[in-house]
Amino acid sequence: MGYAMGLAAMGTIAGNNRWRRQAQTLFRAGLEQRAFRRNALFGGATMFAIAARQLTNMGLVSDRISGRMCDYAFDMFVRDCRNLSVGSPELSTADADLISGAVGTCVGLLHLGRTEALGVVRNLIERSASICRVQASDVTPEIKWREPRLGAGYVDLGLAHGVAGVLLVSAGLEGERQLAKFDQIRRGMVYLDGALVAQPWLVEDSPLGNRDRMGWCYGNAGTSWALAHFGREDALVIAKELLRSYSLVPPDRWMVDTHGLCHGLPGILLVVAALFQHGLISTMDLDSIQSHVLFELGRRMEVDGLSERKDGLLVGELGTAIGLAAVAQRIDCKSCGPTSLFLPTASIY
């Protein structure tokens, strides 16, 4: 469905009806195969519902189908959250993260106007000890999202699968536990080449020595959007500093792929464009960061060509096209279907 939405968006931008028809065909094929039997923001019923809404707005899918998919995704979301809250204690962070879990589903449903989703996910985030470790001895209980690969003592700070992703729904919730998540992310910051860098893990309240990619899924781009979205002035200051790192840290230390929004350089471009459209960074910052990222993208494409070609939105060249369209200001990052999956806006809360 991400591919369908990307094709539809690019078809509209380029005035290419063939791409739009291909998007319609992909959507219908997904319905026939009933690929929406599970629920997730990426690859489940909620993505189908968002794709249906986008294609309805383009006149490619009926209002009836779009409405039914939205209702279906919401009903499945309510059921899943109820099961996770009272089910087995052996749950993974994937049950509640942005990519495949309840937080991402909630973000997608909020994008579709189902604001009641916040009340549903609140219970899961604040009460499920299997996903969040609450230190009862603290005056302010601290929620820790565990990373199973690294052991129970590690906290996943990333946007895709960790604490930063939760900030996208925490903006609509209240309480000290939401501030605890912000404090965890802040403690995971370190300096590299004189620039602030968001690390992916915390262990016993100290940053790990190793570092993951500085991209949308983990690192500066995604974390900066989550912090800006959180709505606090001190969080926005950190978000801006994280983005400026792309002008200071050499590109060979960013550890990002060439293509795709999730793992690649275009995801950085999309975050920067969206923050600028929301009036959160200056024109000078926009130009400086984009020029560094675009130079690196051009250098890699000149050297590597299409030797590692992939077609998808998350990790492929379709995501690259969306990112470049955002740079050219041909995409409204506040409303465009595929970009809003990566960049849900504060206005929807």
Salt bridges, closest charged atoms under 4 A:
ASP71 OD1 - ARG114 NH1 3.03
ASP80 OD1 - ARG79 NH2 3.20
ASP97 OD2 - HIS161 ND1 2.63
GLU116 OE2 - ARG114 NE 2.83
GLU142 OE2 - ARG187 NH2 3.07
GLU147 OE2 - ARG149 NE 2.81
ASP183 OD1 - ARG186 NH2 2.33
ASP193 OD1 - ARG253 NH1 3.18
ASP205 OD1 - LYS144 NZ 3.75
ASP205 OD1 - ARG187 NH2 3.38
ASP234 OD2 - ARG186 NH1 3.67
ASP234 OD2 - ARG232 NH2 2.88
ASP257 OD2 - HIS263 ND1 3.82
ASP285 OD2 - ARG244 NH2 3.12
GLU296 OE2 - ARG299 NH2 2.90
GLU296 OE2 - ARG300 NE 2.77
ASP311 OD1 - ARG309 NE 3.67
GLU317 OE2 - HIS259 NE2 3.99
GLU317 OE1 - ARG309 NE 3.26
